[in-house]
Amino acid sequence: MQSEINLVWKYILPAFKPKKLPANQKALASLKGRISQLALNVPQKNASSTLESKISGTTFGVIAKDRGLESISLDFKNNICYLSLKTDSTTHRIPFGSGKWEYSETTKFGPYLVARAKANRSNLPPFKVAGSYTWKDDNNLELTLRYIESPHTETIKCTFDGDKVAVEFANIFSKSSKNGVLRKNLTNPPKLIVRGDDMGFSHSGNEALIKCYKEGIETSIEVIVPSPWFPEAVKLLEQNKTIDVGLHFAITAEWDNIKWRPLTDVPSLRNKDGYFYPMLFHNNNYPQQAVMDNAWKLADVEKELRAQIEMALKYIPRLSHISGHMGSTAFSPEVKEMTKRVAKEYNLTMIDTDSGINYTGFDFRNKTTEERIQAFIAMLDKLEEGKTYVYVEHPGLDNDELRAIYHIGYEDVAKGRQDVTHIFTSDKVKEAIEQKGIQLVSYKDVIKAMKQ
């Protein structure tokens, strides 16, 4: 508003005198005439696009985590475009006139000059606004929204391309624009859980898992309770309270240079040094060092499962489900039935055996990072409407710590898990999910829907 303030200094302040000015009827008449002519410039009215009838009433939606805008819809009636903006908390419906201003009120906040003081804008009455729209050409719609009694103006530009629309929000206070690609809403879009496993096995893993949730597409995290970095995992999850968390029940400690022990006295699940065996199923690289190579007892598995559940609930009360590390919840029919029974006692869902969720994936081997990103995007094309899928992987950071963690037959842990982090935080992947209309959900979301 510097230009307006300059006018005050130039014209208004010099006019102030210690005594009342003499009447000037000529100047007063001129001022009244000038005021009567003042009006907002209306965007030029162009011929309506042939798209109006095709897109009227259509909803376009961004279905992705942590988005302020979930969908927009446009409804054209009698030279008025009714724009509906749906956020995660409400829907704003605003009319825009063609070649004229359409006046209304809205609770949608306009551009704000003092960004840090946004929290002060509470308990305010609806804002008076005026809206007008014009078609720049057959595929480009521009809507102008002016906030009356303020200098605030917002321009919304929509570029249509088939069943997608690119939306750009610009305002007078910022040269940058907020962009998004929205897709025509599917009636029943495919749902995808992006699951990050093994929180607690390393500091690198903990950092990567949080990064993939905050900056990427990950929606659920699985925690190994007896692992060495579990205390740090608890702190990180407490700092990020919206993350869906599952217990990753573990009765193995597979890495050569780092181990963990049972929480309970379960002799049939411990090796001679008191650690969990490295493997669950027989492995020629680790002879007689698998649970299945030894006389494991169902009672010991149940005892350890209960202890891990109770430890997890003690520090992570929002725990929503249980999964099995390396197949530990379903490696025999007896174990499978026992884990379902115990999970039910604690009001937790055993997602490996009792969820009806489809697993999806792709061949990760012998690919560059970019090839893996493209393979993940190609996998998304196979997801079918109306079905729920889960993609399971293990984010990590390629650093000295993770390079020291490996076992025979799996030596490239750091590189592979860094690539998972790249995939989960890739802008290309995020855009593909939005454009394909895939709905990112957590286990907690799916479990809640199953119970309704």
N, C-alpha and C positions, 0 to 999 in steps of 0.2 A: 504493500500500500504506500510505498515511498512517493509515488507520483501524486497521489491524492494529498499527502501531507505537504508536499512542495506547493501545491495550489493554495492550501490554507495559509502557508507562510507568505506567499506572493500576493494574494488578493484579499483574504479575509482579515488577517491580523492588522495590516496597515490601515484598514478601514475603521478600526475601533478608535473612537475619540472620547475625551473626557466628558463632552456634552452631547446631548441628543442631536442627531442630524436633522436638518430641515426636511420637510416632506418633499418628495420628488415623485409626483404622480406619473410622469413619463417613464422614469426608470422602473417604478413598480409595475406599470402595465407591461413593459418589456419583459420583466422577470416572470410575471404570470404567464405570458405567452410562451416564453422559453420552457417553463416547467410543463406546460400542457403538451408540448411537443416531445418531451423526453420519453423514450421507450427503449426497451431491449431490442437489439438487432436480432431479427429472426433468421435462422439458417435458411438459405435459399431452398425453395421448394422445387424439387425435381420430379420428373415423371416416376410413378411408382414402379418398383421392380416387379418383374413377373414372378419373383420368388415370394412375394407377400402372401399369396393364397396358399402356396405350398408349405411355408414354414409357420403360418399362423396357427397357434395352439400347440406347436411342437416344443418339447422340452429338450434342452441340450445340457448334459451334465458332465462335470468332472467328478469321477469317482476315485478319490485317492485320499490317503491319510493326510491330516493336518492342513487341509485346505479351508480357507475362510469362505470361499464360494463353492457351493456344491452343484448348482445348476442355474440356468437361465431359461426363461420361456418368453416368447413374443406372441402377442395376440393383436391382430390388426382389425379395427372396427371403425367405420365412419371417419376415416382420415385421422384416427388416433391409434398409436401403437402403445399397448399396455405391456410394459416390461416387468417381469417378475424375477427378482434376484433371491434365490434361496441360499441361506447360509446354514451353518450348523446349529443356529439357535432360532432363526425366524425367517419369514419371507417378506420382502419388500415389493409392493406392486405400485408402479409409478406410471402415469400416463404421459405420452409425448405427442404433441400435435404436429400435423404435416403442414408446414408453411405458416404456423402460428404457435403461440405459447399456450400450453395446457397447464393450468394452475392446480396445485394439489398440496397435500402435506405428507411428510414421510418421517419415519424414525431413523432412516438411514443417515449415518453421519457423513457429512461432506468432507472435502479436503481440509486438513488442519495444519495451520502454520507452525504451531509449537508441538512437535511430535511427542516430546517427553511428557507433556501435560495431558495426553489423551485420557488418562484415568480420571481427570477432573470432569469429564463430560458425562456426568451421571444425573439421573432424575430431571432431564431436560424435556420440555414439551416438544411435540412434533415440529419439524422444520417446514416452513413455507417454501415451496419450490415451484419452478416453471420449467417445463420440458418441451423440447421440439426435436423432430427428427427429419432427416433427409437421406435419400439414396444418392451416393456419389456416383454409382453406376449399378449395373444389375446385381452385383455380388457384394457391394460394400455399403453397409448401413451405418450412419453416424447419428448418434443421439446426444443432444446437449442438455445438460441438467444444470440450471442456475439456482443457487440458494438465495432467496430473496432476503433483504435486510442484511446481506453480507456480500463480500466480493467473491465468494466461492463459486467456482464453475468446474464441472466435471464433464469430460467428453468420453463417451463409450463408443468404440469403433468395432463393428462386427464384420468379419470377412468370411463369406460362406464358400465352402468347397465340398460339394456332395453332402454327406451326412455329418460333416464336421463344420465347426465355426471357430475361427480364431478371434478372441476377444481381447481388446486392449483398453485399459482404463488410464486416462491421462487427466491431470489437473493443473491449475495455474501455479501451484506452489512447487511443483517438481518437474524437472525435465525428463526424469525417468518415467516409464510406464509399467503398469502391472499387466502382464500378458498371460494368457492361458488358452489352451486348445481344448474345446469342449466337443463332445460327441453326442449325437442324438441318443437319448436314453434308450437302453434295451429294456424290454418288458421284464425280463428276468435274467440279469447279467450273470456271467460266471463269477464266482467268488473265489478269491485266492488268499490263503494264509501263507505268509512268508515267515518261515520259522528258523530262528538262529539257535543252534545247539551248543552245549558244553560250556555254559557260563560257569566260571570258577576254576577251570583247569589251568588258566594262565592269566597274567595281567594283560597280555596282548589280546587274548580272547575277550576279556571283559571290556576293554576299551573299544574294540572293534564292534562288539555287539551293541553297545550303547550308541556308537556312531551310526550304525546301520539303522537303528530305530529313529534317532533324531534327525538324520540327514537323508535317510533312504526309505526303502519300502518294507523293511522288516516289521512284522506285526506281533510276533510272539517270541519269547525267549525261554529257553529251557535251562534250568540251573542244576548242577551236580553238587549236592549238599556236602558230601565228605571230601570234596576236592580242596586243595591248599589255598586257593584264592576265593573261597566262598565268603569269608568275612568282607572282603572288598566288594564282592558282588552284591551283598546285602546293602552296603552303603550306597552303591550306585543306583540300585533299584529304588531305594528310599528317596533318592534325589530325582528320580524319574517315575513318579507315581502312576502315570497313565499306561505304563508298559504292562501288557498281559504276560503273566509268568506261570510256567509249569515246572513241576519237579521232574528232573531227568534222572529217574531211578538208576543207580549204578551199582553193579557188583563186580566191576572189572576196573583195572587201572593199567591201560595198554601201553603207555609211553615208557621208553627205556630209562630216561633220565629224571623222571618225576613220577612219584607214586602217591597213592592214598590208601587209607585203611578203613575197614568197617567201623560204624559207630557203635556196634554191639559185639558181644562175644558170640561169634558165629564160626566155629572151627572149620566147618565144611566149605566155607567161602574164602579162607585165608591160605596163603602160601606159607612156606616155612619161616619167612621173615615177618609174617603178620600182615602183609599187604594183600589187597585183592589180587587174584590171578590176573595176568595181563589180557587174557582172551576169554571169551565165552564159549565159542565152539573150537573144536580141534584145529590147530594151526601147526604145520610142519616146521615153521621157523621157531616155534616155542613149544617143544614137545613136553607133554604132561603139565603144561602151564595154562590150561584152559579149565573153566568151571566144569565143562562137560567131560573132561578127561578124569575128573575126580568124583568122589562120592558125595556130591552136594545133597543137601537136605532141604526139602520144601519148608520145613519149620524155620530153618535158618534164613531162607529168603524172605519169608513173611516177617520174621522178627526185625530184619534189617530194613525192610520196606516201611514198616510202621515207625521205626526210629527216624528214618529220613523224612517221612511225611511230617512227623511232629516237630522235628528241627526246622523244616522249611516253614511250617505254619507259625512257629514261634517268632521267626524273624521276617517272614513275608506273608502276613495274614491274608493278602488278597489272592493267594495261590488259587488258580482256577482248574488245574488239570494235572494229570500225570502222564509222562511218556517214558519210554525205556531206552537207556543208553546201551547201544550195541545189541538190542533185542532182549534186554533183561526182563521185560514184563510178559513175554510170551514165548520163551524158548522151549516150553513143553506144555501140553494141555493142562496139566495140574497147575503150573505156574500161571497160565493165562486165566484160569477160573479163580485162583486165589487172588490175583492182583485186582480183578474186577470186583470181587467181594470186599476186599479191604478198601479200595477206592470209594466204593459206595458208602461204607461206614463213615468215612471222613467227608462225605458229600462232595467228592471230586470225580471228575470224568476221566476214565482211562482211555485216552484218545487213540492209542495204538490199536486197541481191540474193540472199541465200543462207540465209534463216532460216525461211521458211514461216510467219512471224508476220503476223497480220491487222492492218491499220491501222484505227483507229476514230476518230471525231471528230463534231463538230456545227458548225452555222453560228454563228460567234462574232460576226458583224457586227450592228451596230445594236441591241445589247442592254445593259441595265444590268448592274451587277455581280451583283445577285441573280438576274436572268434568266439570266445565264450559268451561275451555280451550279446553278440548276434544270435548265437544258439539259444540263449535264454529268451530272446525276443521271439524267435521262431517257435519256441515251445509254447508261448502265450497264444499263438494262433490256433493251437489244438484244443484250447479250453472251450467247453461247450456251455451254452446258455442253460441256466437252471441247475448247474452242478457246482459243488464246492470242492476245491482242490487245496492241497498243501504242498509247498516246495520246501524241502529241508536241506539246510547247509550249515557250514561252520565258518563264520567270519573270523578273520584274524588280521594281524599286522606283520608285515615282513620285516622283523627286527631280530637282534641278536638272541633275545629270549626265545622266540618261537623257532628260530633256526636250530636251537638246541633241543627241541622237543620233536621226537619221531619214534617210530618203531620199524622193525625190519619189514620191508615191503611197502612202507609209506614214509619215504624220506623227504619229500618235497612239501612238507606241511606248511612252512611259512609262505612259499610262493603260491600254493594252491589256495590257502585261506585268505591271503591278501587279494587274490582274484575274486573271491566271493564278496569281499568288502567292496571291490570296484563294481561288481555287478549290482549289488544291493543299493549303491549310492549313485549309479550311473544316470545322468540326465536322459540319455537315450532310452533306457529302460523305463524311467518314470513317464516319459512322453508316450512310449508304446502302450503302457498300461492305460493311460488316459484315453488315447485314441481308440483303443480296442474296447473301451467301455468296461474294463475288468474292475470289479469291486474288491478292494483290499480289506480283509477282515481279520480279526484275531480269533483264536480258539474261544475266548470268552464270548465274543459276539455270536459264534456259531452255537455254542452250548446254550446260551440264553434263548436263541431262536428255536432250538430243539425242544426246550422245556415249555415253550408257549403253546 
